[in-house]
Structures are given as C-alpha cells and as structure tokens.
Amino acid sequence: MGRRRQRPSGLFHGLGVLSALLWMGPWSSGAWGQSQARVLRVGVVDGGQPCNFRQDGVWKGLAVDLWSRVATEEKIPFVLQEQPNLEALLEATRRNRVDVAVGCINVSPERLATTSFSLPFQEDGLAVLAPSSRLDLGKAFLRSLLGPSLLLLLGGFLLMMALLSLLTWKVEGHGSTPETQQLGSLRSFARIFQILATGPGSNTIVQTTRGHLIVLMAYLVRIVSASLLVGFLTIHVVEETRERTSSTLRGLEDLRGRRVAVRPGSISADLVEELNQRRGATAVQMVRMPRVNQAITLLQNGTAEAVLADDLQLSYVLAQASPSRFLPTLALRGLRPESQGFATSPQLEGSTAMAIDLAISRLKRSGEVTRLREEALRPPSKNRSSGR
C-alpha cells in the first residue's frame, strides 16, 4: 500500500501519459486552470469483468472505457495504478493515494459515510449463480410434464372429444349404418373420435346440418385446447422447471451453511459477513474469488456451492461461457440494487470532480453508457465479428 506508482501498460496507459504530456505543454489551457494541470492517479483492480479487467496487458471493461471517454472529453491527464483488491482501492482513495477509483463501485450507505463518489452511471443488484446441469433441467422438465396440471388439461380435451364423438354417433345414426356393422361399433366410434380430435376427414362422418355444427364445435375445442397447451408449456412448465432447479435457493438466508464464492472487498463479501454476524444462525463459508471469470470453475470443481456477485458480472460470466454439460443458472437476481459510480479522493479538486460528473451525465444522456453495457455483455463471437 505504498506510494509506488506502477508502470502503465498497454495502449490505454499510453494514451493517458500522452494526454498528460500534451496537457502540460505551453498551449495547455482550459476551464481547469493551471492548478489542475496535474496527472490524476486512477486506481483500478483486475478481475472485475465486465467492468474492469486486464487482458493481454491492456485494461478493458465498461468502467475503464467509460473513464477513457470522460478523460478524453474533459482533457484529463491520468495514469493507471493497479491495486490488489477493491477494499485496498477504496482505502487508497480515502487516504488520497489515488485520485479516482474506476470500477462499477456500489454506492452503499456504509461506503457513502466514509468515501466520496462521482455521479452514478448505472444501478445494479446482486445475483446468485448456482450449479445446474442440462440433465437436471431435463429431469425437472419431465417431472413438470407429468404433473397433475398438464394431465388434467389433456384429460379435459379428451373428454370433450369423446362427448362430441358420442353426439355425432347419435345425430348421424352411425349405429345402424352398414359400415358400422362391418367394422364393429367400437372401431367405428374410435374412427369418429380420431377424426374429430385431429381434423382431417370430418366430411366423411357427417351429412346433416347438426353434424356439421358438431364438427365446428370440435374444431373450436381443438383451437382452444392447443392455445392452452402452448401457454402451459411456455409459462407453467418453464417456470416450474426453473423453480425446481433452484428450489433450495429462494433467498439470501438459504446461503447459510453453504460455500459461497465472493470477491474480496466487494459488497457481496460485506453481505456474507453481515449474514454471519447474526446470532444463532449457521454461518456462510466464504470462498475467495479473485476474478469473476473463475465463477463457473469454482462451481464445477465443487470449491463453491454458489457464487454471489453483481448481476451484471454473473450475466457476463454466463454470456462468455462455452456450451457444456455443466450449465449454472442465476437462481436469484435483483438483490439489494444500488447505484454504482467511481470513488474519488476527498482531496480531489472541486472543479475536477464537477468536470467528471458533467461528463458522466452527458454520456448517460447520449446513451453511451447503455451502449457500453450492452457491448460488455456480448458473447466473444459477436465481439470478434464487430472488430473488437
């Protein structure tokens, strides 16, 4: 936690240093004034995909790209300084060893009491990633299909078809026809039932006006039943499948007694500690997760039974994951939503802080923040196809 300035890495660092050199030239002038022409120390933490991470020596992510646009608009020279974790980054910011902490940093009540923040650029909640396989989903889907609701719906359709077939049998006098005597009553009735239930061939079993009305009623019953079946399969079965695969995780209290992976110094880690401070309750076993993209690996090898992190982060993990038999699911979402922004040093010049806030406000209004968020969640193939 010393004052040693780390070497900038990658194109992003080079642009920051070049901006500093140009800013401090004899032609550098602007709204800041001479007292603010110094290079800002911008702290970052690796492993916070998709907000801030380092890849091939270059810093990337939603928050990093947003800060790059803020610095470009306001002509702010800066240099990046990597910190070991988010807790250390916030501490360095409070102690004025870092001017701005860049990341999707939650503006929680506890942090707001001790730390200064920029204008928030987005809001996000916590989510829980739990292990689930395709085999588990298939079993849950089959159990839902064999449940009483679907059987009752199918039974009702078959009963209506049987009643309409019986009515057709009597109205058309099929009991005394030569064809019935040749085929037998049971086979002849089964033929009428099949035609009314499926549709094709209805003109061969009715001749009277009342018979055609019965065929029309059968058609309407088929249409309504088909709509009910589609609605049942798309809503009831899918929802029941999701609930059964995550039936053991219905709230934060269900994390007790489990091994839960969290990033050190994050709001998720604070939440786990808060749960463990309550008396008479089973403690949550905290598993350290330095990088968000380790979430699936920790679940797959059994190191963790669940992962607690920002919804955006876990959505990114699932979007970037390669298809496999091991398919985790977001069992819980939208927990404790909070605003997110950059943390700032208490000694940061007021005009600089105002310039940062104004730039964030403009980028939010123009839709740039939304575009960066959507771009961060794109799968790798789409990013490659767009030239990124």
N, C-alpha and C positions, 0 to 999 in steps of 0.2 A: 504493500500500500504506500510506496514511496512516491517521490515526485518525478521519478524517471519517466521521460517521455518515450514511448515506444515508436519504432520506426514505422512510418506509413507504408502500407502495402497495396499494390495494385493500382489500377487506373484511377479509382475513386480517391485514393490518397494523393496521387499525383496532381489531380485537378485541384484538390484543396490547397496544396502547397503552392501551386502555380497561381491560384487566386490570391494567396497571401502576398506573393511577390509583386503581382500587378497592383494590388490594393495599396501597398506601401510605397509605390512609386511616386514621383513628383506630381503626376497628373491625378493622383487618387484624391477625390473629394466627393462629398455627398452629404446626406442628411445626418449621418452619424457624427461627423466632426472628427477632429484629429485625435481626441482622447479615446475613440473607439476603434481605431485602425489596427488593433492588435489581433493576433491569430487566436481564435477560440479553441479551447481544448474540448473536444467532443468525445464523450465516452461511449463505448459500445461493448456488447457482450456476445460472444459466439454461441451458436446452438439454439437461437430463438426463432427458428423457422416458423412462419414465413416473414417475420418482421425484421429480424437482423441475424445474419449468419455470414460466415466467410467460406467462399468456395474458390479453389484454385488461386488463393492469395488475394481475392477481391471480395470486398464487403458488399453484400446484396441484401435484398429484402424490402418489404413495404415501408418500414420506418426509415431505413437507410436511403431509399430512393426519394421518400418524401423530404427528408432533411436536405438531400442534394438539391432538390428543386427550391426549397426555402433559401438555402445559402446562395444559389445562383440568382434568384430574384432580388435578394437583398444585398448581394455582393459581399457576403460574409466570408472572410478567410478563416480557414479552420484546419485542424489536424486531428486525426482519429487516434484515440488511446484505448486500447483493449483492456478490459477489466475481467477478473476471474469469474465473477458471477454477478447477478443482478443486485444482490444485497451489498456487495462491495462497490458496485457502481453508484448506487444511491448514497452510500456513505461518503464516497469520494465527492459526489456532487454537493452534499450538505456541508462538507469541510472545505469547499472551494478548490479542491484539487482537479475538478472537472467543471467546465462552464455549462455544458449541456449534456444530458444523458439521453441518447437516442435509442428508442425502442417503443414497443407497444406497452407502455408502463401504466398500470392501473392507478387511477387517482382515488385510492381508498381513503376512508376517513382517518385511519391511523397514519398513513403517509402524508396526507394533506396537513396534519398537525405539525409535521417536522420538516416537510420538503416543499419547495416551490415547484410549480408546474406551468407549462405553456398552455395555450388554448387547446383543449382536447380535439383530436381529429377523428375519433371514432368511439363507439361503445361496443363492448363485448362482454360475454358472460363465460362462466366456466362450464366445462363438459367432462364427462367420464367416458373413457374408452375401455370397453370390456371385451374379453376374448369370446369369439364365436366362430364356428366353422360352417361351411356350406352343408355338411352333413347334419349339424344341429338345426340349421334353418329348414332343411328338408323334412326332418322328423317333426318339427313344430308345425310345418305347413300341412303334413299328412294328418297330424292329430287334429288340426283345425278343420280339415275337410271332413273328417269322420265324426265331428262333433254333432250334438243334437240339433243345432240351428239349421245346418245345411240339410241334414236328413229330414227334418220337419218340412223344409221348403220343397224338397224333392217329393216327399210323400204327398203334400198337398197338390202338387201338379199332377201326379199320377192318379190321385183320387178324382180330380176334376175330369181328367181324360176318361177314366172309367165310367163316370156318370154320364158324360156326353156320348160315349160309345153305347151305353145301355139305352139312352134315349133315342139314338139313331137306330138301333136294333128294333125298337118298338115302332117308331114312326114310319120307317121304311118297310116294316114287315119282313125282316130278314129271316125270322124263324121258320117261315113256310116256303122259302124260295128253293128251287131245285139245286142251286149252288150250295146252299147251307146243308141240304140233305146229302149232298155228295161229299162235302168237306167235313161235315160234323159241326154241331153247334159251337163247340169250344174253339175250334180252329177258325170258324167264320167270325166269331166275336173277336178273337185275337187279331184277325186281319183288320177289322174295323178300328180297333183300338190303335193299332200301329199306324194306320193311315191318318187318323185324327191327331195322333201325337206328333207325327213327323211332317205331314202336309201333303206330299205328292200322292196322287191317285184318289183324291177326295171325290172327283166326279164319277167314279165307278161305284160308289157305295150309296149315293143319294140320288133321288129322282124328283122328289117333291119339294115344294117351296119351303116347308118346315124343315126338311132335311138340309137344304142349303143354309138356312138360318143357323142350324146346329153346327155346320161346318164353319160358318163365320165366327160363331162363339168359340169354337176350338182354336181358330186362328188367333183371336184376341187373347185367349188364355196362354197360348204359346208365346206371343209377343211380350205380355206382361211378365210371365214366368222367366223368360230369357233376360229381361231387364233386371228383375230381382236377383237372378243368379249372378249376373255381371256385377251388380252393385255389392252383393255379398262377398264375392271373391276379391274385388278390388278394395273394399273397405274393411269388412269384418275379418276376413281370413288374414289379410296382410297385417292389420293392427294386432290381432290375436297372436300371430306369429312373432311380431316384434316384442310384445309383452312377455311371451313365454321365454324367448331367448334372453331377456333381461329381467326376468321375474324376480331375481334376487337383488336387483339394484333399482329401487324405486325412490331413493332419496339419499341424501348425504349420510344419514345415520346408518345406512346399510353398508357403508365403507368400514365400519368398525370390525376389528378382528381380521381385516384383510391387509395384504401387502399392496400398498398404493404408491406408484411412482410419481414423483413431483420434481420440478426444477428447484434447486436450492435458491432461497431468497425470493421466490415468487409468491404471489397471492395464494396459489394452491398450497404451498408449503405452510403459509400462515394459517390457512383454513384447517389443515390437518392438525397443526399444533393446537388450534382452538378446540377442535373436537376432542383431543386427548386431554385437555385441561379440565374437562367436565368430570365430576366425581362419579364413582360407581358405574362407569361405562368401560366397555372393552376398548383398548387403545388401538389406533390405526398404526400399522407398521409402515413407517416411511421408507421408501426406496429412492435413493438419489438418482436423478436422471439429468446428467449434464446437458444433453442435447435432446430436443424434441423429437428428432427423427429416429431416436432409439426406442420409441414407444412400442412399436409392433414387435421388435426383437425382445424386449423385456417381457411382453405378454406371451410370446411364443415359447420362450425357453423356461417359463414358469417363475422367473425372478420376481415378477409383479403379477398381481391378480386384477389390477385395474390401474388406469393412468388418469390423473386429474390435471387438467391444464386448460388454457383458454380454448373456447370453441373454435376460434379461427385456426389455432395451432393444430388441433386434432383433426379438423376438416382438411387442413393441408396435408397432414400425415396420410390420411385415407386417400386423398386425391393423387398423391405421389406414389402410393404403394403399388407394387406389381401384383397382378392377379395370382392368387394361390388358394390352396385349400383352407389355409388359416385366414379367416376374414373377420377382424374385430368390428364391433359395432359401437356407435355412440349411444350408450344405454341411457345417459342423462345429458340434457342440454339446457342452456339458458340459465344456469345457476348464478345467482348474485351478479347481475350485469352492472358494470361500472364503466365510466368514461376512461379513455386512455389517451395519453399525450407524452410529451417529452418532459423530463425533470430538468430543472435549472438551478444553478447555484444562487444562493441568497445574495451574493455579491455581483451578480451579473448586472451590467448597466441597464437602467430602466429603458433607455431608448432602444437598446439591442433586444431586450425582451419584448418590447412593443412591436418592433420590426418582425420578429419571429411570429408573434401572434397574428399580425396582419397578413403575413404571407400564408400561414396555415388557413386563415379564414378565406382568403381568395381561392386557394387550392381546393378547399371543401366546396365552395360555391360553384366553382367551374366544373366540378365532377372529377377532378384529377385524383382525389383520394379514393373515390369509389372505383375508378379505373385501375388504380394501383392494387387495390384489394382484390378485384376480380382477376387481375393478371397474376397475382401471387398464388391464387388457388388453381390455376390452370395445370392440368397434367403435363408431364415433361414433353410428350409428343407434340402437344399444341404449342408449347413454348418454342420448340425447335422449328415447327412449321412457320411460326411468325418471325423467325430470325433472331430470337432472343437466346 
